[in-house]
Amino acid sequence: MEQGAQAHGFEADLWTLEGAGAVVTRATGVVLSRASVWRLLTGRLGWSLQRPERRAVERDEPEIARWIAHEWPRIEKGP
């Protein structure tokens, strides 16, 4: 599991309960419910829920930095 989801044949390197359950079933032959997979990951393995940040593809980091440095202080001062 620590090798990542792609190492186990999944397209994305993100674990889902279904994907983790499939790996457990392949390795042990035991079919676990989603709740049991959740308890295994969070309880015994100490993993936590992680969600990737959603950011626009068009996001312009240099422009955002410029706006925060120059425009925001001017706006914050007020009229």
C-alpha positions in Angstrom: 0.0 0.0 0.0 2.8 2.4 0.8 4.2 2.0 -2.7 1.2 3.9 -4.0 -1.8 3.1 -6.1 0.0 3.2 -9.4 2.4 0.5 -8.3 -0.7 -1.7 -7.9 -2.0 -1.0 -11.4 -4.3 1.9 -10.8 -4.3 4.9 -13.2 -4.0 7.7 -10.6 -1.7 7.6 -7.6 -4.6 8.2 -5.2 -6.1 5.6 -3.0 -9.9 5.1 -2.8 -11.6 2.7 -0.5 -12.6 0.5 -3.4 -9.0 0.5 -4.7 -7.5 -0.3 -1.3 -10.1 -3.0 -0.8 -9.2 -4.6 -4.1 -5.5 -4.7 -3.1 -6.4 -6.3 0.2 -8.6 -8.9 -1.6 -5.8 -9.7 -4.1 -3.2 -10.1 -1.4 -5.2 -12.0 1.2 -8.3 -13.3 -0.6 -10.5 -11.6 2.1 -13.2 -9.3 0.8 -13.7 -6.3 3.1 -16.6 -3.8 3.2 -15.8 -0.1 2.6 -16.2 0.5 6.4 -13.7 -2.2 7.2 -11.2 -0.8 4.7 -11.7 2.6 6.2 -11.0 1.2 9.7 -8.0 -0.7 8.4 -6.5 2.4 6.8 -7.2 4.9 9.5 -7.0 2.7 12.6 -4.3 0.1 12.0 -2.2 1.9 9.4 -2.7 5.4 10.8 -3.6 7.0 7.4 -5.9 10.0 7.2 -8.3 11.4 4.7 -6.5 13.6 2.2 -8.1 15.5 -0.7 -6.1 17.1 -3.5 -6.4 20.9 -3.8 -8.6 22.0 -6.7 -7.0 24.7 -8.6 -7.8 26.2 -12.0 -5.6 25.2 -14.8 -5.5 28.8 -15.9 -4.2 30.0 -12.5 -1.4 32.5 -13.0 0.8 32.3 -9.9 3.1 35.3 -10.7 0.0 37.5 -11.3 -1.5 36.4 -8.0 1.7 37.2 -6.2 1.9 40.6 -7.8 -1.8 41.4 -6.9 -1.3 40.4 -3.3 1.9 42.5 -3.0 0.7 45.6 -4.8 -3.1 45.8 -5.1 -4.2 44.2 -1.8 -2.4 46.6 0.5 -3.9 49.5 -1.5 -7.4 48.1 -1.2 -6.9 47.2 2.5 -6.0 50.9 3.3 -9.4 52.0 2.2 -10.5 55.2 0.5 
